[in-house]
Amino acid sequence: MASVLEEFQPIAAIATTPRGVRCLQRLGEDPQMTLWVGEALGEMPRTRVYSGSLKDHLSAIWNETRALVFCLATGAVVRSIAPLLQNKQQDPAIVVIDEGGKYVISLCGGHQRGADRLAESIARQLGATAVLTGASNALGLPGADVLGEPFGWQRGVGDWNAASAAIARSEAVEVVQEVGWKIWQQHLPPSHPFVGEGLKPMPPVADLGARIWISDRRVPTHPEPEIPEIRWHPRVLWVGVGCERGTSARVIETGIERALSQAGLAPEAIAGLATIALKADEIGLLELSRDRHWPLKTFEGSELRAIAVPTPSAVVEAEVGTPSVAEAAALRAAGASEWAEALVVSKQICRIDGEPGAATVAISRARREYSDRPGQLWLVGTGPGSLELMTPAAQMAIAGADAIVGYTLYVDLVSPLLRPGQIVESLPITRERERAERAIALADRGLKVAVISSGDAGIYGMAGLVLEQLAAKGWDGKTPKVEVLPGISAVNAAAARVGTPLMHDFCAISLSDLLTPWEVIEKRLRAAAAADFVVALYNPKSRSRTEQIAIARQILLEERSPDTPVALVRSAYREDERIELTTLDRLFTCEIDMLTTVLIGNRSTRRHGDWIVTPRGYLGFDGPAGSPS
Ligand code: SAH
């Protein structure tokens, strides 16, 4: 299973019939997915047997399972899981597949546990239809309760059900976004219900159905708000901490709580903690960082000294070599250049009677939110054109990504796979570097990014450019995590349409001299001609580049017969596909453009009706008819 499903592990799959087992086995082997079968089925390969009733078994595995995939009647699933369901934040994602493997139903945990995405991915894998019944999905909108997840935002207090219901009724929803990335606002369908700054104009207040706050503030809750409200908290607050040796976690935590509440800030908006390198081993700080999942950033005294702060202290300077720890570390962690803008709470000291130590706390606000989600780059080959020729793994990656980056034509070709809420950025051809840089930038911010190329992404595609640029930036090979998903390249697609021209040694040569000097291309053409490779020419001709194909023909004619079969395959497997079979001699009379792949046979390649065959040698080296040259 591709890393698309990583976030759902551990996955338990359950079947009660041999057909169900076979269906689930099509999901592939994964050490993190356990395929359970009832005792009645007995031992089967790659499965584990549970004894007793399904209900008892489910209750035994419920708490340590992130997702459950059943191949079973929905009625039976509903009855079995009913006693175990607690809430939609914690229950496993529940997905049900019918025994025929035609439908994949997202049953529970569609949004917050990702069952919708899991169902989509499994449907892609099985060639089935995902059945999603959530209202936001039907409206083409991201769910209000998952809106901020790709950016690592935290959910705050709110009436989530009522707000989602207002969206389902297509009522206007006010968005008040004070902090955090606004990119999601640019990828909504035209019919979206969001009003407010940067969105649609505000209607009369009486017409509002709900309000979404996107803020680092603990936005005051009216005892009876006139409309349902929900709160998302982007993690923009960096807490600088200075403390005496041995200060307890409780003292530091209390100091942070006091500072937050004094400034009306939400704890969910905390990005992390920052301090001086001398305190990197301070037990209270380490405990708090671990328990609250707040990263701890440490800075050398010399780095902190360089930062102007409002409340420097000569005493602190004498002790640790910088006049400020808490304020300077908070500002440094937030990447702020100006304390007047970034510092939201200046330093405060906290002590608690009976607890050891004292902590100084200051808070600053970063322009960009922190995300603890590791970014991923999936370099996806989408094949020549039709969806059937795209691998299920590639389809899963596109359906599962937070963002899709690619050339406009290819983004259009994969549009049936796109999900509401995805960030889709298509850029015109020739802006490849920009596209690769953009993809890396999105992954750096924690998004799962699918970079799509036609054919195979690693053959004259975007994958190479992305890896080159990552390497140039000093990438450690791990973050962002990269996966290349192979695709059917134009050479395979074109060959399949005309027979078996590639049955013997072949090579691909791109005639585009935009990035490769023409002398190099010519040298390779000569070498291929001399060595009798079947040759696939990519990028054979464009409006401004017309000479190259004529020169290539001449070079090949020096070594091969004028009758050598040639196939021109344009837009293979697309609606406007066009195929022409000709010979090397007559090549110059044919229509060729940038959407064409030119296949040129070797000395033994021949035509048989509408087919081109390159003998492999089974019937003698040159085949039954002997060499045509
Ligand atoms: N990564 C792609 C190649 C991109 S270079 C792949 O692996 O297929 C672009 C060239 O590929 C085009 O100029 C054309 O020569 C060829 N090409 C791409 N898609 C094609 C298709 N559907 N039919 C024929 N040729 C195609």
Boltz pocket constraint, residues with backbone or C-beta under 6 A from the ligand:
constraints:
  - pocket:
      binder: B
      contacts: [[A, 383], [A, 384], [A, 385], [A, 453], [A, 454], [A, 455], [A, 456], [A, 457], [A, 458], [A, 459], [A, 460], [A, 461], [A, 488], [A, 489], [A, 490], [A, 491], [A, 493], [A, 494], [A, 537], [A, 538], [A, 539], [A, 540], [A, 569], [A, 570], [A, 571], [A, 572], [A, 573], [A, 574], [A, 593], [A, 594], [A, 595], [A, 596], [A, 597], [A, 598]]
      max_distance: 6.0
